[in-house]
Amino acid sequence: MVVSTAGRDRDQLFYVIGTEGVYTLLANGKDRTLEKPKRKKLKHVSKVLRAETRVAAKLIAGDKVLNSELRKDLAMIRQNII
């Protein structure tokens, strides 16, 4: 899980769903779905340190994750941070 540090999407939370060299593929389930992830350079994101969630475990394992699951999980985390 990362937070964007530059660009229009600054301060938004995303899940990292893949990498392409110096780029990460980011999804939040709303604006950026799993089917159309955002490509962002590594230097423009910051890692969020937190315990593993069920969605993160599914992404790591390669299991199917729904966009609605991403939205719900990120909303819960956003409330805990604020």
N, CA, C and O atoms as a GROMACS GRO file, in nm:
protein
  328
    1MET      N    1   0.085  -0.116   0.000
    1MET     CA    2   0.000   0.000   0.000
    1MET      C    3   0.090   0.123   0.000
    1MET      O    4   0.190   0.129   0.071
    2VAL      N    5   0.051   0.221  -0.082
    2VAL     CA    6   0.131   0.343  -0.094
    2VAL      C    7   0.040   0.465  -0.095
    2VAL      O    8  -0.081   0.455  -0.116
    3VAL      N    9   0.100   0.580  -0.071
    3VAL     CA   10   0.032   0.708  -0.084
    3VAL      C   11   0.107   0.787  -0.190
    3VAL      O   12   0.230   0.791  -0.190
    4SER      N   13   0.033   0.850  -0.278
    4SER     CA   14   0.093   0.929  -0.385
    4SER      C   15   0.149   1.058  -0.326
    4SER      O   16   0.083   1.124  -0.245
    5THR      N   17   0.270   1.095  -0.368
    5THR     CA   18   0.333   1.216  -0.316
    5THR      C   19   0.344   1.326  -0.420
    5THR      O   20   0.388   1.437  -0.388
    6ALA      N   21   0.306   1.298  -0.545
    6ALA     CA   22   0.315   1.398  -0.651
    6ALA      C   23   0.202   1.379  -0.751
    6ALA      O   24   0.151   1.268  -0.770
    7GLY      N   25   0.166   1.488  -0.815
    7GLY     CA   26   0.065   1.482  -0.920
    7GLY      C   27  -0.074   1.517  -0.870
    7GLY      O   28  -0.093   1.557  -0.755
    8ARG      N   29  -0.171   1.502  -0.960
    8ARG     CA   30  -0.311   1.533  -0.927
    8ARG      C   31  -0.366   1.447  -0.816
    8ARG      O   32  -0.452   1.490  -0.740
    9ASP      N   33  -0.315   1.325  -0.807
    9ASP     CA   34  -0.365   1.229  -0.709
    9ASP      C   35  -0.285   1.232  -0.578
    9ASP      O   36  -0.286   1.135  -0.503
   10ARG      N   37  -0.217   1.342  -0.552
   10ARG     CA   38  -0.137   1.357  -0.430
   10ARG      C   39  -0.221   1.327  -0.305
   10ARG      O   40  -0.337   1.366  -0.297
   11ASP      N   41  -0.161   1.259  -0.209
   11ASP     CA   42  -0.222   1.223  -0.080
   11ASP      C   43  -0.333   1.120  -0.090
   11ASP      O   44  -0.409   1.102   0.006
   12GLN      N   45  -0.346   1.051  -0.202
   12GLN     CA   46  -0.444   0.943  -0.215
   12GLN      C   47  -0.376   0.809  -0.191
   12GLN      O   48  -0.260   0.789  -0.225
   13LEU      N   49  -0.451   0.717  -0.131
   13LEU     CA   50  -0.401   0.583  -0.105
   13LEU      C   51  -0.426   0.492  -0.224
   13LEU      O   52  -0.529   0.503  -0.291
   14PHE      N   53  -0.330   0.403  -0.251
   14PHE     CA   54  -0.342   0.306  -0.359
   14PHE      C   55  -0.283   0.173  -0.315
   14PHE      O   56  -0.198   0.169  -0.226
   15TYR      N   57  -0.328   0.067  -0.377
   15TYR     CA   58  -0.262  -0.063  -0.364
   15TYR      C   59  -0.170  -0.079  -0.483
   15TYR      O   60  -0.205  -0.044  -0.596
   16VAL      N   61  -0.052  -0.133  -0.460
   16VAL     CA   62   0.041  -0.166  -0.568
   16VAL      C   63   0.002  -0.303  -0.619
   16VAL      O   64   0.004  -0.401  -0.544
   17ILE      N   65  -0.033  -0.309  -0.748
   17ILE     CA   66  -0.074  -0.438  -0.804
   17ILE      C   67   0.029  -0.495  -0.898
   17ILE      O   68   0.013  -0.606  -0.949
   18GLY      N   69   0.136  -0.420  -0.922
   18GLY     CA   70   0.243  -0.470  -1.009
   18GLY      C   71   0.352  -0.367  -1.026
   18GLY      O   72   0.340  -0.254  -0.980
   19THR      N   73   0.459  -0.408  -1.095
   19THR     CA   74   0.568  -0.316  -1.124
   19THR      C   75   0.614  -0.336  -1.268
   19THR      O   76   0.600  -0.445  -1.324
   20GLU      N   77   0.669  -0.231  -1.325
   20GLU     CA   78   0.728  -0.234  -1.458
   20GLU      C   79   0.855  -0.151  -1.454
   20GLU      O   80   0.851  -0.031  -1.482
   21GLY      N   81   0.966  -0.212  -1.418
   21GLY     CA   82   1.092  -0.138  -1.408
   21GLY      C   83   1.086  -0.035  -1.297
   21GLY      O   84   1.071  -0.071  -1.180
   22VAL      N   85   1.098   0.094  -1.332
   22VAL     CA   86   1.094   0.200  -1.231
   22VAL      C   87   0.952   0.249  -1.204
   22VAL      O   88   0.932   0.344  -1.129
   23TYR      N   89   0.853   0.184  -1.265
   23TYR     CA   90   0.714   0.223  -1.248
   23TYR      C   91   0.640   0.122  -1.160
   23TYR      O   92   0.673   0.004  -1.158
   24THR      N   93   0.540   0.172  -1.088
   24THR     CA   94   0.449   0.085  -1.015
   24THR      C   95   0.312   0.096  -1.080
   24THR      O   96   0.279   0.198  -1.140
   25LEU      N   97   0.234  -0.008  -1.069
   25LEU     CA   98   0.096  -0.008  -1.119
   25LEU      C   99   0.005   0.003  -0.997
   25LEU      O  100   0.005  -0.084  -0.910
   26LEU      N  101  -0.072   0.110  -0.991
   26LEU     CA  102  -0.152   0.142  -0.874
   26LEU      C  103  -0.301   0.133  -0.905
   26LEU      O  104  -0.346   0.167  -1.015
   27ALA      N  105  -0.377   0.085  -0.807
   27ALA     CA  106  -0.523   0.078  -0.821
   27ALA      C  107  -0.588   0.116  -0.689
   27ALA      O  108  -0.537   0.084  -0.582
   28ASN      N  109  -0.703   0.185  -0.698
   28ASN     CA  110  -0.780   0.218  -0.579
   28ASN      C  111  -0.924   0.169  -0.588
   28ASN      O  112  -1.002   0.186  -0.494
   29GLY      N  113  -0.961   0.109  -0.701
   29GLY     CA  114  -1.094   0.053  -0.717
   29GLY      C  115  -1.200   0.150  -0.763
   29GLY      O  116  -1.310   0.109  -0.798
   30LYS      N  117  -1.169   0.279  -0.766
   30LYS     CA  118  -1.267   0.379  -0.808
   30LYS      C  119  -1.220   0.446  -0.936
   30LYS      O  120  -1.266   0.411  -1.045
   31ASP      N  121  -1.129   0.542  -0.925
   31ASP     CA  122  -1.076   0.610  -1.043
   31ASP      C  123  -0.983   0.518  -1.121
   31ASP      O  124  -0.985   0.517  -1.244
   32ARG      N  125  -0.905   0.443  -1.051
   32ARG     CA  126  -0.810   0.350  -1.111
   32ARG      C  127  -0.847   0.209  -1.070
   32ARG      O  128  -0.822   0.166  -0.958
   33THR      N  129  -0.908   0.138  -1.163
   33THR     CA  130  -0.954   0.002  -1.135
   33THR      C  131  -0.842  -0.098  -1.159
   33THR      O  132  -0.735  -0.063  -1.209
   34LEU      N  133  -0.867  -0.221  -1.123
   34LEU     CA  134  -0.769  -0.327  -1.145
   34LEU      C  135  -0.746  -0.351  -1.294
   34LEU      O  136  -0.638  -0.394  -1.333
   35GLU      N  137  -0.846  -0.323  -1.376
   35GLU     CA  138  -0.834  -0.342  -1.519
   35GLU      C  139  -0.754  -0.230  -1.587
   35GLU      O  140  -0.690  -0.253  -1.689
   36LYS      N  141  -0.756  -0.110  -1.530
   36LYS     CA  142  -0.684   0.005  -1.585
   36LYS      C  143  -0.604   0.073  -1.475
   36LYS      O  144  -0.642   0.182  -1.430
   37PRO      N  145  -0.494   0.012  -1.429
   37PRO     CA  146  -0.417   0.071  -1.319
   37PRO      C  147  -0.340   0.196  -1.362
   37PRO      O  148  -0.314   0.217  -1.481
   38LYS      N  149  -0.304   0.277  -1.265
   38LYS     CA  150  -0.225   0.397  -1.286
   38LYS      C  151  -0.078   0.360  -1.286
   38LYS      O  152  -0.033   0.286  -1.198
   39ARG      N  153  -0.003   0.409  -1.383
   39ARG     CA  154   0.141   0.388  -1.389
   39ARG      C  155   0.208   0.509  -1.327
   39ARG      O  156   0.189   0.621  -1.374
   40LYS      N  157   0.289   0.488  -1.222
   40LYS     CA  158   0.352   0.599  -1.153
   40LYS      C  159   0.493   0.561  -1.115
   40LYS      O  160   0.519   0.446  -1.077
   41LYS      N  161   0.586   0.655  -1.124
   41LYS     CA  162   0.724   0.628  -1.089
   41LYS      C  163   0.738   0.602  -0.940
   41LYS      O  164   0.664   0.658  -0.859
   42LEU      N  165   0.832   0.517  -0.905
   42LEU     CA  166   0.856   0.481  -0.765
   42LEU      C  167   0.888   0.602  -0.679
   42LEU      O  168   0.849   0.607  -0.562
   43LYS      N  169   0.958   0.701  -0.736
   43LYS     CA  170   0.997   0.817  -0.656
   43LYS      C  171   0.879   0.907  -0.623
   43LYS      O  172   0.892   0.997  -0.540
   44HIS      N  173   0.763   0.885  -0.685
   44HIS     CA  174   0.645   0.967  -0.661
   44HIS      C  175   0.543   0.901  -0.569
   44HIS      O  176   0.430   0.948  -0.558
   45VAL      N  177   0.583   0.792  -0.504
   45VAL     CA  178   0.495   0.727  -0.407
   45VAL      C  179   0.573   0.700  -0.279
   45VAL      O  180   0.696   0.689  -0.280
   46SER      N  181   0.501   0.691  -0.171
   46SER     CA  182   0.561   0.663  -0.041
   46SER      C  183   0.489   0.545   0.022
   46SER      O  184   0.366   0.538   0.022
   47LYS      N  185   0.566   0.452   0.074
   47LYS     CA  186   0.510   0.331   0.132
   47LYS      C  187   0.437   0.362   0.263
   47LYS      O  188   0.485   0.442   0.344
   48VAL      N  189   0.322   0.299   0.284
   48VAL     CA  190   0.246   0.314   0.407
   48VAL      C  191   0.272   0.191   0.492
   48VAL      O  192   0.242   0.079   0.450
   49LEU      N  193   0.328   0.212   0.608
   49LEU     CA  194   0.359   0.099   0.697
   49LEU      C  195   0.236   0.067   0.780
   49LEU      O  196   0.186   0.150   0.856
   50ARG      N  197   0.189  -0.055   0.764
   50ARG     CA  198   0.073  -0.100   0.841
   50ARG      C  199   0.065  -0.251   0.834
   50ARG      O  200   0.134  -0.315   0.755
   51ALA      N  201  -0.021  -0.307   0.918
   51ALA     CA  202  -0.038  -0.452   0.921
   51ALA      C  203  -0.105  -0.500   0.793
   51ALA      O  204  -0.176  -0.425   0.726
   52GLU      N  205  -0.083  -0.626   0.760
   52GLU     CA  206  -0.143  -0.685   0.640
   52GLU      C  207  -0.295  -0.690   0.653
   52GLU      O  208  -0.348  -0.718   0.761
   53THR      N  209  -0.363  -0.662   0.544
   53THR     CA  210  -0.508  -0.674   0.540
   53THR      C  211  -0.544  -0.796   0.455
   53THR      O  212  -0.458  -0.855   0.390
   54ARG      N  213  -0.669  -0.831   0.456
   54ARG     CA  214  -0.716  -0.946   0.378
   54ARG      C  215  -0.696  -0.922   0.229
   54ARG      O  216  -0.658  -1.012   0.156
   55VAL      N  217  -0.723  -0.800   0.184
   55VAL     CA  218  -0.708  -0.766   0.044
   55VAL      C  219  -0.561  -0.772   0.003
   55VAL      O  220  -0.528  -0.823  -0.104
   56ALA      N  221  -0.472  -0.721   0.088
   56ALA     CA  222  -0.328  -0.726   0.058
   56ALA      C  223  -0.282  -0.871   0.048
   56ALA      O  224  -0.200  -0.904  -0.038
   57ALA      N  225  -0.331  -0.956   0.136
   57ALA     CA  226  -0.294  -1.098   0.132
   57ALA      C  227  -0.342  -1.163   0.002
   57ALA      O  228  -0.272  -1.247  -0.055
   58LYS      N  229  -0.462  -1.126  -0.043
   58LYS     CA  230  -0.515  -1.180  -0.168
   58LYS      C  231  -0.432  -1.134  -0.288
   58LYS      O  232  -0.406  -1.211  -0.380
   59LEU      N  233  -0.390  -1.007  -0.287
   59LEU     CA  234  -0.308  -0.955  -0.395
   59LEU      C  235  -0.172  -1.026  -0.401
   59LEU      O  236  -0.124  -1.059  -0.509
   60ILE      N  237  -0.112  -1.047  -0.286
   60ILE     CA  238   0.018  -1.115  -0.279
   60ILE      C  239   0.006  -1.259  -0.327
   60ILE      O  240   0.093  -1.309  -0.398
   61ALA      N  241  -0.103  -1.325  -0.288
   61ALA     CA  242  -0.124  -1.465  -0.326
   61ALA      C  243  -0.166  -1.480  -0.472
   61ALA      O  244  -0.160  -1.590  -0.527
   62GLY      N  245  -0.207  -1.370  -0.534
   62GLY     CA  246  -0.250  -1.378  -0.673
   62GLY      C  247  -0.395  -1.418  -0.689
   62GLY      O  248  -0.438  -1.454  -0.799
   63ASP      N  249  -0.472  -1.413  -0.580
   63ASP     CA  250  -0.614  -1.446  -0.586
   63ASP      C  251  -0.693  -1.331  -0.649
   63ASP      O  252  -0.644  -1.219  -0.659
   64LYS      N  253  -0.816  -1.362  -0.691
   64LYS     CA  254  -0.902  -1.261  -0.753
   64LYS      C  255  -0.946  -1.160  -0.648
   64LYS      O  256  -0.993  -1.197  -0.540
   65VAL      N  257  -0.931  -1.032  -0.681
   65VAL     CA  258  -0.973  -0.922  -0.593
   65VAL      C  259  -1.069  -0.835  -0.672
   65VAL      O  260  -1.046  -0.809  -0.790
   66LEU      N  261  -1.175  -0.791  -0.609
   66LEU     CA  262  -1.274  -0.705  -0.674
   66LEU      C  263  -1.242  -0.559  -0.644
   66LEU      O  264  -1.182  -0.527  -0.542
   67ASN      N  265  -1.283  -0.471  -0.735
   67ASN     CA  266  -1.264  -0.328  -0.714
   67ASN      C  267  -1.338  -0.280  -0.589
   67ASN      O  268  -1.290  -0.190  -0.519
   68SER      N  269  -1.453  -0.338  -0.562
   68SER     CA  270  -1.529  -0.299  -0.443
   68SER      C  271  -1.453  -0.332  -0.315
   68SER      O  272  -1.461  -0.258  -0.217
   69GLU      N  273  -1.380  -0.443  -0.315
   69GLU     CA  274  -1.299  -0.479  -0.199
   69GLU      C  275  -1.187  -0.377  -0.177
   69GLU      O  276  -1.157  -0.340  -0.064
   70LEU      N  277  -1.126  -0.332  -0.286
   70LEU     CA  278  -1.021  -0.230  -0.276
   70LEU      C  279  -1.077  -0.101  -0.216
   70LEU      O  280  -1.017  -0.043  -0.126
   71ARG      N  281  -1.193  -0.056  -0.268
   71ARG     CA  282  -1.254   0.068  -0.219
   71ARG      C  283  -1.285   0.060  -0.071
   71ARG      O  284  -1.255   0.154   0.004
   72LYS      N  285  -1.346  -0.049  -0.027
   72LYS     CA  286  -1.384  -0.064   0.114
   72LYS      C  287  -1.262  -0.067   0.204
   72LYS      O  288  -1.261  -0.002   0.309
   73ASP      N  289  -1.160  -0.140   0.163
   73ASP     CA  290  -1.040  -0.152   0.245
   73ASP      C  291  -0.966  -0.019   0.255
   73ASP      O  292  -0.921   0.019   0.363
   74LEU      N  293  -0.953   0.053   0.144
   74LEU     CA  294  -0.885   0.183   0.146
   74LEU      C  295  -0.964   0.286   0.225
   74LEU      O  296  -0.904   0.371   0.291
   75ALA      N  297  -1.097   0.281   0.221
   75ALA     CA  298  -1.180   0.374   0.300
   75ALA      C  299  -1.160   0.348   0.449
   75ALA      O  300  -1.150   0.442   0.528
   76MET      N  301  -1.155   0.221   0.488
   76MET     CA  302  -1.133   0.185   0.627
   76MET      C  303  -0.995   0.235   0.675
   76MET      O  304  -0.983   0.288   0.786
   77ILE      N  305  -0.895   0.217   0.593
   77ILE     CA  306  -0.760   0.259   0.629
   77ILE      C  307  -0.751   0.411   0.637
   77ILE      O  308  -0.686   0.466   0.726
   78ARG      N  309  -0.815   0.480   0.542
   78ARG     CA  310  -0.814   0.625   0.542
   78ARG      C  311  -0.874   0.681   0.670
   78ARG      O  312  -0.824   0.780   0.724
   79GLN      N  313  -0.982   0.618   0.720
   79GLN     CA  314  -1.044   0.663   0.846
   79GLN      C  315  -0.952   0.639   0.964
   79GLN      O  316  -0.948   0.722   1.056
   80ASN      N  317  -0.878   0.530   0.964
   80ASN     CA  318  -0.788   0.501   1.075
   80ASN      C  319  -0.669   0.595   1.076
   80ASN      O  320  -0.617   0.626   1.184
   81ILE      N  321  -0.626   0.642   0.961
   81ILE     CA  322  -0.511   0.732   0.954
   81ILE      C  323  -0.550   0.871   1.003
   81ILE      O  324  -0.473   0.937   1.073
   82ILE      N  325  -0.669   0.916   0.965
   82ILE     CA  326  -0.716   1.051   1.003
   82ILE      C  327  -0.763   1.050   1.142
   82ILE      O  328  -0.806   1.154   1.193
   0.00000   0.00000   0.00000
